[in-house]
Each structure stands twice: as structure tokens, then as C-alpha cells.
Amino acid sequence: MNILLELGLYFSLLSLLSVGGMPSVIGEMHRYVVESRGWISHNDFIEMFALGQAAPGPNVLISSLIGWKIAGVPGALVTLAAMCGPAGVLSFWVAGVWERLQGTAWRAVAQRAMAPMVVGLIMSGGFVLATPGGAPDWRLWLIAAGSAWAMVATKLNPLWMLAGGAAAGAILL
């Protein structure tokens, strides 16, 4: 199969599964491009994730970085369009349905059910990033735990957590 077609189809699927944003599908994205296909290394994936998180704008930029690393500029364009297109169309449709269901019991139940699902998906992505090659790295777990604690226990801007994680990574790694 053509690599651009494969990237487009796979990232379109991820787009439809990305409830809660890009971090919710990071684990599956890693599994596919690093472990299953071997297109990029685990370290490259972590660096792209960090760059996508640190860059201004949406964190969906990791998809274009992965596409660029695999297939150059055409790969970047295909993966970014595939990641944004299907989710955008689905969101547009769901917004209309969601508006019509305002005030119904079904909408309230759906909203309560989404929060734990999104948290679980995001935690699975964090787990994948903190276990390079399937082996836990205590330093990455320490950075992740410290960042999670700081987000819950303080009202600091998340950029401070990013800076703290970068400093801890520079010291520990």
C-alpha cells in the first residue's frame, strides 16, 4: 500500500478516536508508528511529542511532525489533514445534535461518562511515553508523577510544569 494512503487512512481513524484531543490517542499512535511499523524510534516519538506540546497552537502538530519524518512534506500534509478533517466534520455534526439534546437526561449522562474515558485515554498515552521499549524508566515516571501532582495540587500555569519537566529531564536524563 502507498505510504501516503496508509498514513491518511490510519490518521483519519485516529482522528475519529481522539476524544479529549491528541493526548488521548498518543498511545495508539506510538504503537503503530514505532512498534508495529518501525517508521520512527521511540526517542524520536518522544521528541516530536515534546515539540508538539511546547509549540504554540494545537498539540495536533505532532501528527504533521510524524508524517514529515516518515514521508517528508507530503506526509506532513496528509497526516495533518487526516487528523483534522474527519474529527472536524464529526464535531460539526455532533454540535448540532448536542444542541438539540440540551436539557435532556441522556446528554447529562453522556457528559458524566466522557470525563473518566478521556482521563483514561490520556493516562494511557502517558504510560506509553514513560515506558520506552516496554520497560519502565523510573526517571520518566518520576517526571510524569511530579507533573501530575503539580497540575492537581497547584494553580500554576501549565507552562511552568512544562519548564519543570524540561529541567528535570535535563538533570535526570
Secondary structure in CASP SS format (residue, H / E / C, confidence):
PFRMAT SS
TARGET T0000
AUTHOR 0000-0000-0000
METHOD secondary structure of the structure
MODEL  1
M C 1.00
N C 1.00
I H 1.00
L H 1.00
L H 1.00
E H 1.00
L H 1.00
G H 1.00
L H 1.00
Y H 1.00
F H 1.00
S H 1.00
L H 1.00
L H 1.00
S H 1.00
L H 1.00
L H 1.00
S C 1.00
V C 1.00
G C 1.00
G C 1.00
M H 1.00
P H 1.00
S H 1.00
V H 1.00
I H 1.00
G H 1.00
E H 1.00
M H 1.00
H H 1.00
R H 1.00
Y H 1.00
V H 1.00
V H 1.00
E H 1.00
S H 1.00
R C 1.00
G C 1.00
W C 1.00
I C 1.00
S C 1.00
H H 1.00
N H 1.00
D H 1.00
F H 1.00
I H 1.00
E H 1.00
M H 1.00
F H 1.00
A H 1.00
L H 1.00
G H 1.00
Q H 1.00
A H 1.00
A C 1.00
P C 1.00
G C 1.00
P C 1.00
N C 1.00
V C 1.00
L H 1.00
I H 1.00
S H 1.00
S H 1.00
L H 1.00
I H 1.00
G H 1.00
W H 1.00
K H 1.00
I H 1.00
A H 1.00
G H 1.00
V H 1.00
P H 1.00
G H 1.00
A H 1.00
L H 1.00
V H 1.00
T H 1.00
L H 1.00
A H 1.00
A H 1.00
M H 1.00
C H 1.00
G H 1.00
P H 1.00
A H 1.00
G H 1.00
V H 1.00
L H 1.00
S H 1.00
F H 1.00
W H 1.00
V H 1.00
A H 1.00
G H 1.00
V H 1.00
W H 1.00
E H 1.00
R H 1.00
L C 1.00
Q C 1.00
G C 1.00
T C 1.00
A H 1.00
W H 1.00
R H 1.00
A H 1.00
V H 1.00
A H 1.00
Q H 1.00
R H 1.00
A H 1.00
M H 1.00
A H 1.00
P H 1.00
M H 1.00
V H 1.00
V H 1.00
G H 1.00
L H 1.00
I H 1.00
M H 1.00
S H 1.00
G H 1.00
G H 1.00
F H 1.00
V H 1.00
L H 1.00
A C 1.00
T C 1.00
P H 1.00
G H 1.00
G H 1.00
A C 1.00
P C 1.00
D C 1.00
W H 1.00
R H 1.00
L H 1.00
W H 1.00
L H 1.00
I H 1.00
A H 1.00
A H 1.00
G H 1.00
S H 1.00
A H 1.00
W H 1.00
A H 1.00
M H 1.00
V H 1.00
A H 1.00
T C 1.00
K C 1.00
L C 1.00
N C 1.00
P H 1.00
L H 1.00
W H 1.00
M H 1.00
L H 1.00
A H 1.00
G H 1.00
G H 1.00
A H 1.00
A H 1.00
A H 1.00
G H 1.00
A H 1.00
I H 1.00
L H 1.00
L C 1.00
END
